[in-house]
Amino acid sequence: DELMNDEIKNAECMFCGQMVAVVSDVPGEDSQLLATRSCSCDKAITFVEKEQRKEKADQRIYERFGEGEKALSQESVGFLKTCVEQMCEGRIKRINITTDENANINMLMTKKGKLKIKRKDTEITDIDE
């Protein structure tokens, strides 16, 4: 009975064109995207893996840089998430960032597709002469 509110329809995978039955309970939800996520073609599987990697990386960025006593500004966290997205898409292999909060961040996409993120906080001391 739960499916009564859900709409079942066929949609095509954006990569191979295979028709896939999808269930959507959210009006306006992209049925082609749902079909692609459910398709078993190689490109769809790779697409889903990239999506999952991005989601996991976004969560890690937030946990590591967006909360706690050494949290960075929302702008910096947003920029790091953009960098992660570009890395997951294969556009950037490595990036080194120094924020105005004195955090040195090194991000690297390994050849095996794993994202490594290192953070080192530096303390700057002004010495009056």
C-alpha positions as CSV (number, residue, x, y, z in Angstrom):
1,D,0.0,0.0,0.0
2,E,3.0,2.3,0.5
3,L,3.5,2.4,-3.3
4,M,0.1,3.9,-3.8
5,N,1.6,7.4,-3.3
6,D,4.7,6.6,-5.4
7,E,4.7,6.9,-9.1
8,I,6.2,4.0,-11.1
9,K,7.4,4.8,-14.6
10,N,10.0,3.8,-17.1
11,A,13.0,6.0,-17.8
12,E,16.1,5.6,-19.8
13,C,19.7,5.4,-18.5
14,M,21.6,8.5,-19.6
15,F,24.5,6.4,-20.8
16,C,23.2,3.3,-22.5
17,G,19.6,4.2,-23.1
18,Q,18.3,1.1,-21.4
19,M,14.7,1.5,-20.0
20,V,14.6,1.0,-16.3
21,A,11.5,1.0,-14.1
22,V,11.8,3.6,-11.4
23,V,9.7,4.5,-8.4
24,S,9.6,8.2,-7.4
25,D,7.8,9.5,-4.4
26,V,9.1,13.0,-4.9
27,P,7.3,15.1,-7.5
28,G,9.6,16.5,-10.1
29,E,12.4,14.1,-9.2
30,D,14.6,13.4,-12.2
31,S,13.5,10.0,-13.4
32,Q,16.4,9.7,-15.9
33,L,18.9,10.2,-13.0
34,L,17.0,7.5,-10.9
35,A,17.1,5.2,-13.9
36,T,20.9,5.8,-14.4
37,R,21.5,5.1,-10.7
38,S,19.7,1.8,-11.1
39,C,21.2,0.7,-14.4
40,S,23.9,-2.0,-14.6
41,C,25.9,-0.7,-17.5
42,D,29.6,0.1,-16.9
43,K,29.2,3.9,-17.3
44,A,26.2,4.0,-14.9
45,I,28.1,2.0,-12.3
46,T,31.1,4.4,-12.6
47,F,28.8,7.3,-12.4
48,V,27.2,6.0,-9.1
49,E,30.7,5.2,-7.7
50,K,31.8,8.8,-8.4
51,E,28.6,10.2,-6.8
52,Q,29.1,8.1,-3.7
53,R,32.8,9.1,-3.5
54,K,31.8,12.8,-3.7
55,E,29.1,12.4,-1.1
56,K,31.5,10.6,1.3
57,A,34.2,13.2,0.6
58,D,31.8,16.1,1.2
59,Q,30.9,14.6,4.6
60,R,34.5,14.1,5.5
61,I,35.3,17.8,4.5
62,Y,32.4,19.0,6.7
63,E,33.5,16.7,9.7
64,R,37.2,17.7,9.4
65,F,36.9,21.4,8.5
66,G,33.4,22.6,9.1
67,E,32.9,21.8,12.8
68,G,34.8,21.8,16.0
69,E,37.1,24.4,17.6
70,K,39.4,24.5,14.5
71,A,36.5,24.9,12.0
72,L,37.1,26.9,8.9
73,S,34.8,29.6,7.6
74,Q,31.8,28.4,5.6
75,E,33.4,30.0,2.5
76,S,36.5,27.9,2.9
77,V,34.5,24.7,3.5
78,G,32.5,25.5,0.4
79,F,35.7,26.0,-1.6
80,L,37.1,22.7,-0.4
81,K,33.9,20.9,-1.4
82,T,34.2,22.4,-4.9
83,C,37.9,21.3,-5.1
84,V,36.8,17.7,-4.0
85,E,34.1,17.7,-6.7
86,Q,36.6,18.7,-9.4
87,M,39.1,16.0,-8.1
88,C,36.4,13.3,-8.2
89,E,35.6,14.3,-11.7
90,G,39.3,13.9,-12.6
91,R,39.9,17.5,-13.5
92,I,42.4,18.1,-10.6
93,K,44.9,15.6,-9.3
94,R,46.5,17.5,-6.5
95,I,45.9,20.8,-4.7
96,N,47.6,22.6,-1.8
97,I,45.8,25.4,0.0
98,T,46.7,27.7,2.8
99,T,43.6,29.4,4.3
100,D,43.5,32.7,6.2
101,E,42.8,30.6,9.2
102,N,46.4,29.3,9.0
103,A,45.4,25.8,7.9
104,N,47.6,24.1,5.3
105,I,45.5,21.6,3.4
106,N,46.9,19.1,0.9
107,M,44.5,17.0,-1.2
108,L,45.6,14.3,-3.6
109,M,43.6,11.9,-5.8
110,T,45.6,8.6,-6.0
111,K,45.9,6.5,-9.1
112,K,43.5,4.1,-7.6
113,G,40.8,6.8,-7.2
114,K,41.2,7.4,-3.5
115,L,41.1,10.9,-2.2
116,K,43.7,11.7,0.5
117,I,43.3,14.9,2.6
118,K,45.8,16.2,5.0
119,R,45.5,19.2,7.3
120,K,48.2,20.9,9.2
121,D,47.5,23.9,11.3
122,T,50.3,26.5,11.7
123,E,50.6,29.0,14.5
124,I,51.8,32.4,13.5
125,T,53.4,34.5,16.2
126,D,54.2,38.2,15.6
127,I,57.4,39.4,17.2
128,D,57.7,43.1,17.8
129,E,61.2,44.4,17.2
